[in-house]
Amino acid sequence: MFNKIAIFGVGLIGGSFALALKKAHAVKQIVGVGRTAAALERARELGILDAIGTSVAEAVMGADLVLIAAPVAQTGAILAAIEPHLQPGTVVTDAGSTKADVVAAARHALGAKIGQFVPGHPIAGRELNGPDAAIDHLYVGKKVVLAPLPENTPQDIARVAQAWILCGAIIHELTPEKHDCVFAAVSHLPHLLAYALVDDIAKKPHADLLFQYAASGFRDFTRIAGSSPEMWRDISLANQAALLYELDAYMLQLSRLRGWLAEGDGSAIEAVYANAQHARQNWLRAIETAESQKNIQGGD
Amino acid sequence: MFNKIAIFGVGLIGGSFALALKKAHAVKQIVGVGRTAAALERARELGILDAIGTSVAEAVMGADLVLIAAPVAQTGAILAAIEPHLQPGTVVTDAGSTKADVVAAARHALGAKIGQFVPGHPIAGRELNGPDAAIDHLYVGKKVVLAPLPENTPQDIARVAQAWILCGAIIHELTPEKHDCVFAAVSHLPHLLAYALVDDIAKKPHADLLFQYAASGFRDFTRIAGSSPEMWRDISLANQAALLYELDAYMLQLSRLRGWLAEGDGSAIEAVYANAQHARQNWLRAIETAESQKNIQGGD
């Protein structure tokens, strides 16, 4: 049970966290802080917030837990604003899609209080943003990756984990570096590739004709290109090194395929396509198995 | 009303065509021809076929319409087998995903009878294959692109269009060359890109860890990599020139993005992401508008 939770950034991610904890009757008071008064007022209307913080000091005062769910580029500034008011007994976590840069910003901003910051990343989302998009079941059955620091106490890590478990999530742990490498490959690169394709097509002189014949395969392939450009610009830059590494590997893969296509080497092309189909089928099967076991073990 | 339709290749595409025409009471007899006796027998059990052709000659004899719905690489061989038995009054069409190569193969196989071949491409599909995947409403509201030849009579083009309209489809016309350029960009390239990404990840030493954190964005981005590798190898090779052209444009786009990412040029990256998001939103809105107008006009 939490007495007071402060949330910086009350949109889809922060708002859904609040709604899930309220549904679980796990928190007495949730205070919100954000850039725009209208969004905070809306969050209070929707029952996400009990109160709007009038200052960072007041919001953080007496909080068991602080969640930073703002765009990742703002994490450092928010932590710097929190630091002077951060009392012993308060744990701070975040929901950023990258971790190494957040850890670096946190060390800079929090200094000797770095042990009170437990980095986190919930693997959940919707295409909608803002407090109106928040739902109480966003995290049910979803992974939350914690990337604890050597300075964190087991108690503080457990407190953050407990909050997410109360939201219905499953806790995983990765180092910040490993986290960023993994998500560069399976999330950040696909976003870049989808944005790149839609922009490429949209800039062609006959773009209207092309879009007219784009069908469901194209729609699904490019769904992630409907995400917030500002957010994904920040993620791309925040995870620059790992994303460049994955992009280079992918461009090498495309060069190989280009060569085989130019040579008409059907066997080599089919080998790539077949390996991909096979790997994807195995992946989907593994997900389904995990889902069914979760149900057997009494999850909902 | 059709007296007899012969279908070469009774899987998802050919089977759904048959079921839709039967549902519309638009055909007296459907005869199937295929590589495997078991699939044809299954199609008859499912009510897709009235009869299994014992020979190409018998299947084609007296048919108003012949549909070739086999893998695109087999179209030439099937047309060559049909040619000696092709009588005046029979129109042949196909369902191949590429058109310029099909037209070249048809000219070679049919010679002076080329006027009886009206190339076509239904823009519809499912992730399942074979006669069991066939459904009577696969084409409802979907586009069918016809790519008529100068040698086709308006009557023959109209007969093929009529069959697809009876299936619920909407007829579009493109030249074979234009067709291939359009689908290289909005379908064939995305397939290659999705296969390339999954294969790239699957071959990494820590592939298991990566797949463990792949989520819904990755699932949708790679859905088309679940498609038949054999079919997409054939399509890639059949549309080699247009696909190489689109792949080169895309690789250039990735090189530009790589440069901006390496330089940390957030504005340039955001401009691409924002343009893509905007273009995709416009495209989805245009689709929705078209859908709602179709409903107003009395479609189902």
Boltz contact constraints between the chains, C-beta under 6 A:
constraints:
  - contact:
      token1: [A, 123]
      token2: [B, 215]
      max_distance: 6.0
  - contact:
      token1: [A, 182]
      token2: [B, 210]
      max_distance: 6.0
  - contact:
      token1: [A, 182]
      token2: [B, 213]
      max_distance: 6.0
  - contact:
      token1: [A, 185]
      token2: [B, 201]
      max_distance: 6.0
  - contact:
      token1: [A, 185]
      token2: [B, 210]
      max_distance: 6.0
  - contact:
      token1: [A, 186]
      token2: [B, 210]
      max_distance: 6.0
  - contact:
      token1: [A, 186]
      token2: [B, 213]
      max_distance: 6.0
  - contact:
      token1: [A, 186]
      token2: [B, 214]
      max_distance: 6.0
  - contact:
      token1: [A, 186]
      token2: [B, 218]
      max_distance: 6.0
  - contact:
      token1: [A, 190]
      token2: [B, 218]
      max_distance: 6.0
  - contact:
      token1: [A, 190]
      token2: [B, 221]
      max_distance: 6.0
  - contact:
      token1: [A, 195]
      token2: [B, 272]
      max_distance: 6.0
  - contact:
      token1: [A, 195]
      token2: [B, 273]
      max_distance: 6.0
  - contact:
      token1: [A, 195]
      token2: [B, 276]
      max_distance: 6.0
  - contact:
      token1: [A, 196]
      token2: [B, 253]
      max_distance: 6.0
  - contact:
      token1: [A, 196]
      token2: [B, 254]
      max_distance: 6.0
  - contact:
      token1: [A, 196]
      token2: [B, 257]
      max_distance: 6.0
  - contact:
      token1: [A, 198]
      token2: [B, 276]
      max_distance: 6.0
  - contact:
      token1: [A, 198]
      token2: [B, 279]
      max_distance: 6.0
  - contact:
      token1: [A, 198]
      token2: [B, 280]
      max_distance: 6.0
  - contact:
      token1: [A, 199]
      token2: [B, 272]
      max_distance: 6.0
  - contact:
      token1: [A, 199]
      token2: [B, 275]
      max_distance: 6.0
  - contact:
      token1: [A, 199]
      token2: [B, 276]
      max_distance: 6.0
  - contact:
      token1: [A, 200]
      token2: [B, 250]
      max_distance: 6.0
  - contact:
      token1: [A, 200]
      token2: [B, 253]
      max_distance: 6.0
  - contact:
      token1: [A, 201]
      token2: [B, 185]
      max_distance: 6.0
  - contact:
      token1: [A, 202]
      token2: [B, 279]
      max_distance: 6.0
  - contact:
      token1: [A, 210]
      token2: [B, 182]
      max_distance: 6.0
  - contact:
      token1: [A, 210]
      token2: [B, 185]
      max_distance: 6.0
  - contact:
      token1: [A, 210]
      token2: [B, 186]
      max_distance: 6.0
  - contact:
      token1: [A, 211]
      token2: [B, 283]
      max_distance: 6.0
  - contact:
      token1: [A, 213]
      token2: [B, 182]
      max_distance: 6.0
  - contact:
      token1: [A, 213]
      token2: [B, 186]
      max_distance: 6.0
  - contact:
      token1: [A, 214]
      token2: [B, 186]
      max_distance: 6.0
  - contact:
      token1: [A, 215]
      token2: [B, 123]
      max_distance: 6.0
  - contact:
      token1: [A, 217]
      token2: [B, 224]
      max_distance: 6.0
  - contact:
      token1: [A, 218]
      token2: [B, 186]
      max_distance: 6.0
  - contact:
      token1: [A, 218]
      token2: [B, 190]
      max_distance: 6.0
  - contact:
      token1: [A, 220]
      token2: [B, 220]
      max_distance: 6.0
  - contact:
      token1: [A, 220]
      token2: [B, 223]
      max_distance: 6.0
  - contact:
      token1: [A, 221]
      token2: [B, 190]
      max_distance: 6.0
  - contact:
      token1: [A, 221]
      token2: [B, 221]
      max_distance: 6.0
  - contact:
      token1: [A, 222]
      token2: [B, 280]
      max_distance: 6.0
  - contact:
      token1: [A, 223]
      token2: [B, 220]
      max_distance: 6.0
  - contact:
      token1: [A, 224]
      token2: [B, 217]
      max_distance: 6.0
  - contact:
      token1: [A, 225]
      token2: [B, 276]
      max_distance: 6.0
  - contact:
      token1: [A, 225]
      token2: [B, 280]
      max_distance: 6.0
  - contact:
      token1: [A, 226]
      token2: [B, 277]
      max_distance: 6.0
  - contact:
      token1: [A, 226]
      token2: [B, 280]
      max_distance: 6.0
  - contact:
      token1: [A, 229]
      token2: [B, 270]
      max_distance: 6.0
  - contact:
      token1: [A, 229]
      token2: [B, 273]
      max_distance: 6.0
  - contact:
      token1: [A, 229]
      token2: [B, 274]
      max_distance: 6.0
  - contact:
      token1: [A, 229]
      token2: [B, 277]
      max_distance: 6.0
  - contact:
      token1: [A, 232]
      token2: [B, 273]
      max_distance: 6.0
  - contact:
      token1: [A, 233]
      token2: [B, 266]
      max_distance: 6.0
  - contact:
      token1: [A, 233]
      token2: [B, 269]
      max_distance: 6.0
  - contact:
      token1: [A, 233]
      token2: [B, 270]
      max_distance: 6.0
  - contact:
      token1: [A, 233]
      token2: [B, 273]
      max_distance: 6.0
  - contact:
      token1: [A, 236]
      token2: [B, 269]
      max_distance: 6.0
  - contact:
      token1: [A, 237]
      token2: [B, 264]
      max_distance: 6.0
  - contact:
      token1: [A, 237]
      token2: [B, 266]
      max_distance: 6.0
  - contact:
      token1: [A, 244]
      token2: [B, 261]
      max_distance: 6.0
  - contact:
      token1: [A, 247]
      token2: [B, 258]
      max_distance: 6.0
  - contact:
      token1: [A, 250]
      token2: [B, 200]
      max_distance: 6.0
  - contact:
      token1: [A, 251]
      token2: [B, 254]
      max_distance: 6.0
  - contact:
      token1: [A, 253]
      token2: [B, 196]
      max_distance: 6.0
  - contact:
      token1: [A, 253]
      token2: [B, 200]
      max_distance: 6.0
  - contact:
      token1: [A, 254]
      token2: [B, 196]
      max_distance: 6.0
  - contact:
      token1: [A, 254]
      token2: [B, 251]
      max_distance: 6.0
  - contact:
      token1: [A, 257]
      token2: [B, 196]
      max_distance: 6.0
  - contact:
      token1: [A, 258]
      token2: [B, 247]
      max_distance: 6.0
  - contact:
      token1: [A, 261]
      token2: [B, 244]
      max_distance: 6.0
  - contact:
      token1: [A, 266]
      token2: [B, 233]
      max_distance: 6.0
  - contact:
      token1: [A, 266]
      token2: [B, 237]
      max_distance: 6.0
  - contact:
      token1: [A, 269]
      token2: [B, 233]
      max_distance: 6.0
  - contact:
      token1: [A, 269]
      token2: [B, 236]
      max_distance: 6.0
  - contact:
      token1: [A, 270]
      token2: [B, 229]
      max_distance: 6.0
  - contact:
      token1: [A, 270]
      token2: [B, 233]
      max_distance: 6.0
  - contact:
      token1: [A, 272]
      token2: [B, 195]
      max_distance: 6.0
  - contact:
      token1: [A, 272]
      token2: [B, 199]
      max_distance: 6.0
  - contact:
      token1: [A, 273]
      token2: [B, 195]
      max_distance: 6.0
  - contact:
      token1: [A, 273]
      token2: [B, 229]
      max_distance: 6.0
  - contact:
      token1: [A, 273]
      token2: [B, 232]
      max_distance: 6.0
  - contact:
      token1: [A, 273]
      token2: [B, 233]
      max_distance: 6.0
  - contact:
      token1: [A, 274]
      token2: [B, 229]
      max_distance: 6.0
  - contact:
      token1: [A, 275]
      token2: [B, 199]
      max_distance: 6.0
  - contact:
      token1: [A, 276]
      token2: [B, 195]
      max_distance: 6.0
  - contact:
      token1: [A, 276]
      token2: [B, 198]
      max_distance: 6.0
  - contact:
      token1: [A, 276]
      token2: [B, 199]
      max_distance: 6.0
  - contact:
      token1: [A, 276]
      token2: [B, 225]
      max_distance: 6.0
  - contact:
      token1: [A, 277]
      token2: [B, 226]
      max_distance: 6.0
  - contact:
      token1: [A, 277]
      token2: [B, 229]
      max_distance: 6.0
  - contact:
      token1: [A, 279]
      token2: [B, 198]
      max_distance: 6.0
  - contact:
      token1: [A, 279]
      token2: [B, 202]
      max_distance: 6.0
  - contact:
      token1: [A, 280]
      token2: [B, 198]
      max_distance: 6.0
  - contact:
      token1: [A, 280]
      token2: [B, 222]
      max_distance: 6.0
  - contact:
      token1: [A, 280]
      token2: [B, 225]
      max_distance: 6.0
  - contact:
      token1: [A, 280]
      token2: [B, 226]
      max_distance: 6.0
  - contact:
      token1: [A, 283]
      token2: [B, 211]
      max_distance: 6.0
